[in-house]
């Protein structure tokens, strides 16, 4: 997957995303501030702008930044709601 598609997806899902890698690893990205992409050079004036192929994300489990190759991303999914919205989720029985 290219980094431009990842950028678009995270901007469309401000509640967070899950990044699924081809080896089965899943990274939870709770919000846009947890993922860093290089600047978009698609509008650059040079002959052959180099597209970004990597990005950084904060890995909660490891407690540090992780450099991820965007070509190894299998799928992106929005994080699910926690069910605390009014009228949603489980009810307590009386």
C-alpha positions, 0 to 999 in steps of 0.5 A, spaced: 500 500 500 502 506 498 503 512 503 498 516 500 493 512 501 495 511 508 495 518 509 488 519 506 485 513 510 487 516 517 485 523 515 478 520 513 478 516 520 480 521 526 477 516 531 483 511 529 485 505 525 488 498 525 494 497 521 494 490 519 501 487 516 502 482 511 506 478 517 499 478 521 502 484 526 497 489 528 498 496 530 493 500 533 493 507 531 488 511 536 489 518 532 492 522 527 498 524 532 500 517 533 502 516 525 508 520 522 508 520 514 513 524 510 511 530 506 507 529 500 511 530 494 506 529 489 506 536 487 513 537 487 516 541 481 522 536 480 522 531 474 521 525 478 519 526 485 520 520 490 514 517 493 514 516 500 514 508 502 515 508 509 512 512 515 513 512 523 508 510 528 508 509 536 507 502 538 504 502 544 506 495 546 513 496 545 513 503 548 517 506 542 517 509 535 517 504 529 519 505 522 514 501 518 514 500 510 508 501 507 509 496 502 508 491 507 501 493 509 496 488 508 490 492 510 487 498 514 481 498 518 477 503 522 478 502 530 471 500 532 467 504 537 467 502 544 460 502 545 459 507 550 454 512 545 447 513 548 443 508 546 448 503 544 452 497 547 450 492 552 445 494 558 445 492 565 440 487 567 435 490 573 
